[in-house]
């Protein structure tokens, strides 16, 4: 057991590894004035998880001044639903909390009952301004648990920061995602929203729509991140709903990070839908857009994304990543390249088009020509997986484009990297070219 406190005894950390029953009891008796408390539960310990949960649950109620709480249960603790429900029953009574972090590692067996108790506890914590909830893989929270988390969230109308990560194989399904989305709809004070749904949670198109469409009403969002990992089967309809969701955030959104995991099969129509949403975000300053492998967006999907990019004239940072087997072809790469010339305020550009996208020399030429317009660039990274297709003209025009970037070349910490198929072709940093 370890404890760290400031001089005013306002911060504390309790790590439960080999603590005895009496040590746990004494910790809470000696630290009732804590305002900031971190509790870490690890696998090896001298008392059962059931007894640990009981003692900690009772101890938490003694922290009458608590404002910030981090509850971290490491993977494989097997605290199970009963023990976790006891913990959350005490957490819900800490109505002085303004910041709450709950991190549950994989395979802790909290089940739908434990997840439902998380949602129930939120209803009593209406002073929260910051909430981060992480549920590791294979905790089997199921649709019911996800529904109740969403219902609880709807009561937290003072939240300005929300981060929810539900990792793989938690069986939340389309139904759970739909109900979760209803809870988000009420959080009108949100300024930052981060959502991650791990692989094989079966969101499907309907669940993605249920999550994304309410987001368009969160007009105070300045930062939005959405990551949907592999094999959630969102399809083109799900991706279109992502586009609709972001389209309503035109007023204040400055930072957007979208990642569609492999094998979600969004296709051409889905990518075009995301591009349509981008057209509304004219205030956007930072964009990270990742289309992972085997989403088969094709040339028309890439063209749709690039048409959206052209409207983002205030962008300062762009990360655009098209992974393998998306088959954007030359036409898609040319359109992406042409869109870059409209982004004259860019200071940082990271563009990666991986192999099996079948782009030709003309795609590289288009990107190189547009580089000439990016006079404010201070950092440039380009990664391509089709080195055999670049051709002499592609190499020449890319090089010429870089040579026009005077700020990039002269900036003290400027960096240029070109990589083809994991082989570094050209690195330039202030002081010379390699």
ABEGO torsion letter per residue (X at the ends): XBBBBBAAGABBBBBBAABBAAAAAAAAAAAAABABBBBBBBABBABBAAAAAAAAAAAAAABAABABBBBBBBBGAGAEAAAAAAAAAAAAABAABABBBBBBBBGAGAEAAAAAAAAAAAAABAABABBBBBBBBGAGAEAAAAAAAAAAAAABAABABBBBBBBBGAGAEAAAAAAAAAAAAABAABABBBBBBBBGAGAEAAAAAAAAAAAAABAABABBBBBBBBGAGAEAAAAAAAAAAAAAAAAABABBBBBBBBGAGAEAAAAAAAAAAAAABAABABBBBBBBBGAGAEAAAAAAAAAAAAABAABABBBBBBBBGAGAEAAAAAAAAAAAAABAABABBBBBBBBGAGBBAAAAAAAAAAAAABAABABBBBBBABAAAAEAAAAAAAAAAAAABAAAAABAABBBBBBBGGBBABBBBBGEBX
